[in-house]
Amino acid sequence: MTSRVVVTGGAVVTALGCELGAFWDGICAGKSGVGPLLRFDTCDFKVKFGGEVSHFNPSDFLDIDARDVRRLDRFCQFAVVAAHGAVKHSGIDFTQGDPYRYGVLIGSGIGGLSEIEEQHNKLFDRGPDRVSPLMIPKLMVNAASGNVSVKWGLKGPNSAVATACASSTNAFGDAFRLIQHGVADVMVTGGSEAAVTPMGLSGFARMSALSTRNNEPAKASRPWDKDRDGFVLAEGAGILILEEYEFAKARGAKIYAEVLGYGMSADGTHMTAPDPEGRGAARAMMACIKDAKLNPDDIDYVNAHGTSTPLGDVAETVAIKTVFGDRAKKMPVSSIKSHLGHLLGASGGVELVACVLAMQSNTIPPTINLDNPDEGCDLDYVPHEARQGKLDKVLKYSFGFGGHNACIVLGKV
């Protein structure tokens, strides 16, 4: 006997804002949050723009003093703020009930990169005795889950996932399983990332993974467009509250969506390039649809990974055709990375929040900057403008370096 699992809250920290209404309005209006980077000097960098969360101060969102903020790497700050927003949105009171039935599972592809850079500089400029004793607990990938657990006193399952850009989708799926199989009643889940740093920017640029459209940053992320030249590095967090259905009903929670299925796989072909035939991606999607006890024809919309890379966009188009057959070209598919850039391990969390908002409003978010679809990229990518449509069942997938593939199906209750 397995339990039903529902979404009762969510929140984001993104380059388009940290308030759900403004975030969703910006997506539906076709706005871009991508622009010149301001937090550090990019004079010597090949890439000078990204999806930066500008003027961010955790104290603007929750009661936290400056000393405690300094104990958190930027990716943890994002996670705690988004978790605070998600808890508030859900209306749950963690002081009530059994804290051992409340858990946390948050993904991050990289973790505390800012802290690594800062302490590395201290080590070589000022010596080993100047390295902060807080370095390790700040940079750990599991620091986001740990700090959220500590803040609300959540003593149930607590873990972290690091599967590159699939991290938060895997985290969400794993949290779903914990509730489904009776291990927890509530899970705080999603992902957080803050890799828009000198090292992060230069590392991805040296891989030739990033767009170099410095003269038009807002138009740089252009999934499936023939003029795309790489992804746009971004930062932020997306956190959701999952609850066991009967538990949520008993406390009178508003239910926004139900989690119907979860699938995962590996390409097993290359550490950074996707399988050109999209076999691993298709496998994850088919496993997820089967887990949801659905058929491909039941899916109303696909929220794509859609990073704006030459190889990735084609591979996932092939995968969608494999899964959905003749219906693939009639089904709406879009990528909000065109608005935000690529939040790496946090992207799936933010995109799952967007999927829930899409279902609530029956609004399909657009793919902006798609002016001239590339050869082989011939699906309905909802270019430029949002579209109204029935969204009873939505599929969301994420892929990550290492060949990680993760997929979720959400449904209306």
C-alpha positions in Angstrom: 0.0 0.0 0.0 1.5 3.3 -1.0 0.3 6.8 -0.1 -0.7 9.6 -2.4 1.7 12.6 -2.4 0.7 16.2 -3.0 2.3 19.7 -3.4 1.0 22.2 -0.9 3.5 25.0 -1.3 6.4 26.4 -3.2 8.7 29.4 -3.5 11.6 30.6 -5.7 14.7 32.7 -5.6 15.5 33.7 -9.2 16.8 36.5 -11.4 13.2 37.3 -12.2 12.4 37.8 -8.5 11.8 36.0 -5.3 8.0 36.5 -5.0 5.8 33.9 -6.7 3.5 36.4 -8.4 6.2 38.5 -9.9 8.2 35.4 -11.0 5.2 33.9 -12.7 4.0 37.1 -14.2 7.5 37.7 -15.6 7.6 34.3 -17.2 4.1 34.6 -18.8 5.0 38.1 -20.1 8.1 36.8 -21.8 10.6 38.7 -19.7 14.2 37.8 -19.2 16.1 38.0 -16.0 19.5 37.7 -17.7 21.8 40.7 -17.8 25.4 41.9 -17.1 27.0 40.5 -13.9 27.4 43.0 -11.1 28.7 41.0 -8.1 32.3 40.8 -9.5 34.4 42.4 -12.1 34.1 40.5 -15.4 36.6 42.7 -17.4 38.9 39.8 -18.1 36.2 37.2 -18.6 35.1 35.8 -22.0 31.5 35.8 -20.7 30.2 38.9 -18.8 26.5 38.1 -18.1 24.3 35.6 -16.4 21.1 35.1 -14.5 22.2 36.8 -11.3 20.0 37.3 -8.2 20.8 41.0 -7.7 20.6 42.9 -4.4 19.8 39.7 -2.5 19.7 40.0 1.3 18.2 37.1 3.3 17.1 39.6 6.1 14.6 41.1 3.6 12.7 37.8 3.6 13.0 36.3 7.1 14.1 37.1 10.6 17.8 36.4 10.5 20.6 38.5 11.8 23.8 39.4 9.9 25.9 37.0 12.0 23.8 34.0 11.0 23.8 35.1 7.4 27.6 35.1 7.4 27.5 31.4 8.5 25.7 30.5 5.3 27.2 30.2 1.8 25.1 32.0 -0.8 23.6 28.8 -2.0 22.4 28.0 1.5 21.0 31.5 1.9 19.0 30.9 -1.3 17.7 27.6 0.1 16.7 28.9 3.5 14.9 31.9 1.9 13.0 29.7 -0.6 12.2 27.2 2.1 10.8 30.0 4.3 8.6 31.1 1.4 7.4 27.6 0.6 6.6 26.9 4.3 4.7 30.2 4.4 2.9 29.4 1.2 1.8 26.0 2.4 0.6 27.3 5.8 2.1 24.4 7.6 3.1 24.8 11.3 6.1 22.6 12.1 5.7 23.2 15.8 2.6 21.0 15.6 2.8 17.2 15.2 5.7 14.8 15.2 9.0 16.4 14.0 10.3 12.9 13.2 7.7 12.7 10.4 9.0 16.0 8.8 12.0 15.8 6.6 14.2 17.7 4.1 15.8 16.7 0.8 17.5 19.5 -1.2 19.7 19.1 -4.2 22.7 21.1 -5.4 25.1 20.4 -8.2 28.1 22.2 -6.8 27.3 23.5 -3.3 29.3 26.3 -1.6 31.5 27.5 -4.5 31.7 31.0 -3.1 33.1 29.7 0.1 35.6 27.5 -1.7 36.9 30.5 -3.6 37.1 32.8 -0.6 38.9 30.3 1.6 41.3 29.3 -1.2 42.4 32.9 -1.5 42.9 33.2 2.2 45.0 30.0 2.3 47.4 31.2 -0.4 47.4 34.9 0.5 47.5 34.7 4.3 48.3 31.1 5.3 46.5 28.1 6.6 45.7 29.6 10.0 43.5 32.2 8.3 41.1 29.6 6.8 37.7 29.9 8.4 36.6 27.2 10.8 33.2 27.5 9.2 34.5 26.6 5.7 33.5 22.9 5.7 30.0 23.3 7.1 29.4 26.2 4.7 30.6 24.5 1.4 29.0 21.0 1.9 26.3 20.1 -0.7 24.2 18.9 2.2 24.5 22.2 4.1 21.2 23.4 2.5 19.2 20.4 3.8 21.0 20.6 7.1 20.3 24.3 7.7 16.7 24.0 6.7 16.3 21.1 9.1 17.9 23.1 11.9 15.8 26.2 11.3 12.5 24.4 11.6 13.6 21.6 13.9 12.7 18.9 11.4 14.0 15.6 12.6 12.8 13.2 9.9 14.6 12.0 6.8 17.3 14.4 5.9 19.5 14.1 2.8 21.0 15.8 -0.2 21.3 15.0 -3.9 24.2 15.9 -6.2 23.4 14.8 -9.7 24.6 18.0 -11.5 21.7 19.7 -13.3 19.3 16.9 -12.4 19.9 17.4 -8.7 16.7 19.1 -7.6 14.5 16.9 -9.8 16.1 13.8 -8.3 15.7 15.4 -4.8 12.0 16.0 -5.4 11.5 12.4 -6.7 13.4 10.9 -3.8 11.3 13.0 -1.4 8.1 11.8 -3.1 9.2 8.2 -2.6 9.8 8.7 1.1 6.3 10.0 1.6 4.8 7.5 -0.8 6.3 4.6 1.2 5.3 5.9 4.6 8.7 7.1 5.9 7.6 10.8 6.2 4.4 12.9 6.2 6.0 16.1 5.0 9.2 16.8 3.0 10.8 20.2 2.2 12.4 19.6 -1.2 13.9 21.1 -4.3 17.3 22.6 -5.1 19.6 25.6 -4.6 22.7 26.8 -6.5 25.0 29.8 -6.4 27.7 29.0 -9.0 27.7 32.5 -10.6 31.2 33.2 -9.3 34.5 33.9 -10.9 35.5 30.2 -10.8 32.1 29.0 -11.9 31.9 31.4 -14.8 35.4 30.7 -16.0 35.1 27.0 -15.6 32.0 26.6 -17.7 33.4 29.2 -20.2 36.6 27.2 -20.6 34.4 24.1 -21.5 32.8 26.2 -24.3 29.5 25.5 -22.6 28.3 29.1 -22.2 26.8 31.6 -24.7 29.2 34.5 -25.5 26.4 36.9 -26.6 27.7 39.7 -24.4 26.1 42.4 -26.6 22.6 40.9 -26.1 22.5 39.0 -22.8 18.7 39.0 -22.6 18.6 37.1 -25.9 21.4 34.7 -25.2 19.4 31.8 -23.8 17.5 30.6 -26.9 16.6 26.9 -26.7 16.1 25.2 -30.0 17.1 28.3 -32.0 19.6 27.8 -34.8 21.7 30.7 -33.5 22.1 29.4 -29.9 25.7 29.1 -28.8 25.5 27.7 -25.3 23.7 28.1 -22.0 23.5 31.1 -19.7 24.9 30.5 -16.2 22.3 31.4 -13.5 21.7 31.1 -9.7 18.8 30.7 -7.3 16.6 28.2 -5.6 13.2 26.4 -6.0 11.7 24.7 -2.9 8.4 22.9 -2.6 6.4 21.3 0.2 5.3 17.7 -0.3 2.8 16.1 2.0 1.0 12.8 2.3 -2.5 13.4 0.9 -4.5 12.4 4.0 -2.2 14.4 6.2 -2.6 17.5 4.0 -6.4 17.1 4.0 -6.6 16.6 7.7 -4.8 19.9 8.4 -7.0 21.8 5.8 -4.1 22.5 3.4 -4.7 23.9 0.0 -3.5 21.3 -2.5 -1.9 22.6 -5.7 -0.9 19.3 -7.5 -0.4 15.6 -7.0 2.9 13.9 -7.7 2.0 10.9 -9.9 5.3 9.4 -11.0 9.1 9.5 -10.9 11.6 8.0 -13.3 15.4 8.1 -13.6 18.1 6.7 -15.7 21.7 7.2 -16.9 23.0 7.7 -20.4 26.2 5.8 -19.7 27.9 7.3 -22.7 29.8 10.5 -21.8 30.5 12.7 -18.8 29.3 16.0 -20.4 27.7 15.3 -23.8 24.2 13.8 -24.0 23.5 10.6 -25.8 22.7 12.0 -29.3 19.8 9.6 -29.7 18.4 10.6 -26.3 18.0 7.0 -25.2 18.6 7.6 -21.5 16.3 10.6 -21.5 13.6 8.7 -23.2 14.0 5.8 -20.7 13.5 8.1 -17.7 10.4 9.7 -19.3 8.9 6.3 -20.1 9.7 5.0 -16.6 8.1 8.0 -15.1 4.9 7.8 -17.2 4.7 4.1 -16.3 5.2 4.8 -12.6 2.3 7.2 -12.8 0.2 4.5 -14.4 -0.4 6.7 -17.4 0.1 6.5 -21.2 2.1 9.1 -23.2 -1.2 10.4 -24.6 -2.3 11.5 -21.1 0.5 14.1 -20.9 -0.8 17.7 -21.7 2.5 19.6 -21.6 6.3 18.9 -21.3 8.4 21.4 -19.3 11.8 20.7 -21.0 15.3 20.9 -19.8 15.9 23.2 -22.8 19.4 24.6 -21.9 20.1 26.3 -25.3 23.1 24.1 -26.1 23.7 22.8 -29.6 23.8 19.1 -28.6 21.4 19.0 -25.7 18.5 20.6 -27.4 18.6 18.2 -30.3 19.0 15.2 -28.1 16.0 15.9 -26.0 13.9 16.7 -29.1 14.8 13.2 -30.3 13.9 11.7 -26.9 10.5 13.4 -26.9 9.8 12.0 -30.3 10.8 8.5 -29.1 8.4 8.7 -26.2 5.4 10.5 -27.7 5.6 9.3 -31.3 3.3 11.0 -33.8 1.8 13.1 -31.0 5.2 14.7 -30.2 4.7 17.6 -32.8 1.2 18.4 -31.5 2.1 18.6 -27.8 3.4 21.9 -26.2 7.0 21.8 -25.0 8.7 24.8 -23.5 11.8 25.9 -21.5 11.8 28.7 -18.9 15.6 28.7 -19.0 15.1 31.0 -21.9 13.9 33.6 -19.3 16.2 32.7 -16.3 19.3 31.0 -17.7 20.4 27.7 -16.3 20.4 27.4 -12.5 22.3 24.0 -12.7 21.2 21.9 -9.7 18.4 24.3 -8.8 16.8 24.4 -12.2 14.5 21.5 -11.7 13.2 22.9 -8.4 12.3 26.3 -10.0 10.8 24.6 -13.0 8.7 22.3 -10.9 7.3 25.4 -9.1 6.6 26.8 -12.6 4.8 23.6 -13.6 2.5 23.8 -10.5 1.7 27.5 -11.3 1.1 26.6 -14.9 -1.4 23.9 -13.9 -3.1 26.2 -11.5 -3.7 28.8 -14.2 -3.9 26.5 -17.3 -1.2 28.7 -18.8 1.7 27.2 -20.8 4.8 29.3 -20.3 6.6 30.4 -23.5 10.0 29.8 -24.8 11.4 33.3 -25.6 14.2 34.1 -28.1 13.1 31.2 -30.4 13.2 33.1 -33.7 14.5 30.5 -36.1 14.1 26.8 -35.0 17.2 24.7 -35.8 17.1 21.8 -38.1 15.7 18.8 -36.3 14.1 21.0 -33.6 10.6 20.8 -35.0 8.3 20.5 -32.0 5.7 23.0 -30.7 8.0 24.9 -28.3 5.4 27.6 -27.6 7.6 30.5 -29.0 7.5 34.0 -27.6 4.0 34.1 -26.0 2.2 32.2 -23.2 -0.7 30.1 -24.2 -3.9 29.0 -22.5 -4.6 25.2 -22.5 -5.8 22.3 -20.5 -3.0 21.2 -18.1 -4.3 18.2 -16.1 -1.0 16.3 -16.3 2.4 17.8 -16.8 5.8 16.1 -17.3 9.0 17.7 -16.1 12.5 16.3 -16.8 16.0 17.3 -16.1 19.4 16.1 -17.3 22.8 16.5 -15.8 26.5 16.1 -16.5 27.5 12.5 -15.8 24.5 11.3 -17.9 21.9 11.7 -15.1 18.2 11.8 -16.2 15.3 12.5 -13.9 11.6 12.9 -14.6 8.4 13.8 -12.7 4.8 13.7 -13.7 2.4 16.1 -11.8 -1.4 15.9 -12.0 -4.4 18.0 -10.8 -6.2 16.7 -7.8 
